[in-house]
Amino acid sequence: MELVYTLINFLLLAVIVFIALRKTIKKIFTSRRERINTELDEAEALERASKELEEELAALPVDQAPSPQAEEPEDELDSIAKQLAEKKARLTEASEKRLAGQKRDAMLLSREKAVKTLCELLRVKLSEEPNVSAIRKYEGAVADEILKRIELTPGDMCYLMHHDVLYVTLSSAFPLDAGIVSRIGEKTGALLEKVGGKQSYWVKTDPELIGGLRLRIGDTVYDCTVKNRLYHLERDLAKLPLDENADADSIIAGLMEGIASAEPRIDEFQLGRVLSVSDGICRLDGLADIMYGEVVEFECGERGMILDIEPDRIGCVVFGKYEHIETLSRVRRVGRMASVPVGDELLGRVVDPLGRPIDGRDRIRTMERRPIEFKAAGIPDRRSVSEPMHTGVKAIDALVPIGRGQRELIIGDRQTGKSALAIDAIINQKGKNVPCIYVAIGQKDSTVAEICERLKKSGAMEYTTIVSAPASSSASMQYIAPFAGAAMSEYFMYSGRDCLIVYDDLSKHAVAYRELSLLLHRPSGREAYPGDVFYLHSRLLERAARLSEEAGGGSVTALPLIETQAGDISAYIPTNVISITDGQVFLDTDLFNEGQRPAVNVGLSVSRVGSAAQTKLMKQVSGRLRMELAQYRELAAFSQFGSELDESSRRVLESGVTMMHALRQKRYEPLPDHKQALLIYAVSEGFAKGVAPDDMEDFEKRLYETFDREHPDIMSVLMKGDKMRPEFESKLKAALEKFREEC
């Protein structure tokens, strides 16, 4: 109990010092608040200037004499005015959000600065009398509490199997009483004798500890020092929730309440040592009980993740700047696996692989986290894929359908439209309550910014999270990026929602993992990749699934991208990912150069889910499409030899050319499923016969406009996605025949 009283006295002292320094801390918040108010005044001035300009424009004389074309310009002006008003409203809302985010960030930075100032002043104050004598009075009680907790870890037992001696170090800020030193030595020596070991007992004095005791047995540290308590106090205060409308007084009151409610404790952790550091890889000694994927913290504040465990050393990748880490410096276990923040708060944001915002907006306020490495759902927790995940791309939804919970590979050479297909799929989820995650691995910053702007223009960014690990980032950040995205998507899946995730692309991910593996001195195999590169992608993609109702009923649909060289899909990484996924969409360079967009090769593209991921309507109208297009491709290759073709072959070629042009589609313009079905039915049933291939785009546009305007009843039935009945099909054919005659 004396230990508890000691720590309570320490906390009361912290409160006293905090109250004494209240004016200094409040001054920090006041200066920040004045700067925020200045920005708000500038924004209001701009708003007033905009209103004055509108009033001046409204007061300008307008010629009332009507002109022959008066109606159209007025309508056009009304439309322009409406668009300007909508744009102004969006800009005003965005400006308010930006200012609110800046205000919150300024408050958080002010609080962090105040906390650091407080802890530094506490550190100085507690190093002076009479506080030093008050803390030293309870050294014996602290020693007793530590001795109640000590035990040998599995790492210590393993070390004693190979060595007879285990090192025990007792550290304090001042020379200790001989009785305390001997009592701790006897207790630890007796503990080691029980397992047949001996101890090497060391007593050290370290003024930086300020007060209290620190006992280290092997790699395990039992820390009850003032320095360690201040370390945790600073972190705990920085994590306190912050009210949106908080001012300096309320923030100070919150910090005081946080100090008063802090729980006294003896911190138990393991320490290691940095043996070497280079190229983002650290070699560590100690930390005998650490696990693969666990987070460690270095003395400089940087963090890393364990990726390699050997009998005599540990391999760690550094998340931040490894230049700050010094050889022989200490490293400690954080006590948790690598994880990222998850939740709806990340939607609409651009974050790095650690979940930190990099879009210039305010901080992400979510308290929920998920580990980046997580076991995939088992077979009993899954169910078959039967619900379509519409991409809005005719060539995919009709020929290579994708279902919710499926893993469909998009593969092809560089610059063949792989990313565009994935972006189309994200844009097509608008209004369908399907959150999306886009993981950019090794992309240029300008490319990621362009994709972000495209999603914003399409209104898709509000339900999308972009996880960016650009080419300028380290290999370790590129390595964890897809796992971080998978963790974010699993949050929605286990919440019973459907989610779409895009990995762009896993070729660069494999290269980053190869770099890390070679730096960790792992043996290389085919194409210098490590032997577990297949396991790398399999444990990632297996996390995409459709859960059973008992397990939550959500799903994650994965669209991994792989870049090939000269169309070689038999290379090492492509064949690996092909064998893991449920099908692939192959984009052909030759088709792309011929002007076919998207350049989907029907012969090499496949969906192992098949028509189970299509609506009954699409299944009905596209049943023969794949076979007819494959037959066309074969005849087209044969006709290049200049041989004479019979009439039936010529009809197949003409029909195939028409259908290939009908499947062309502009980027970032996804189509609803019922319109795709209408077009495919019209072309396959011969209603586009006689239409020149180059006129197919105009034919398609007029088809949609005519049916939306003149046949809304037919469109409403098609939107249901049910199989067409004979009477409805007759009605549809009559409408298409009328459309053909009018065209």
Helices and strands as residue ranges (DSSP letters): H 2-20, H 22-59, H 71-126, H 131-136, H 139-149, H 154-162, E 165-172, H 178-193, E 198-205, G 207-209, E 212-217, E 220-225, H 226-238, H 248-260, E 267-278, E 281-286, E 294-298, E 303-309, E 314-318, G 322-324, E 330-337, E 339-341, G 344-346, E 350-351, E 369-371, G 379-381, H 394-399, E 409-412, H 418-427, E 436-441, H 445-457, G 461-463, E 464-469, H 475-493, E 498-504, H 506-519, G 526-528, H 533-541, E 555-563, H 572-580, E 583-587, H 589-593, E 606-607, G 610-613, H 616-621, H 625-639, H 647-662, H 673-684, G 693-695, H 696-710, H 712-719, H 726-742
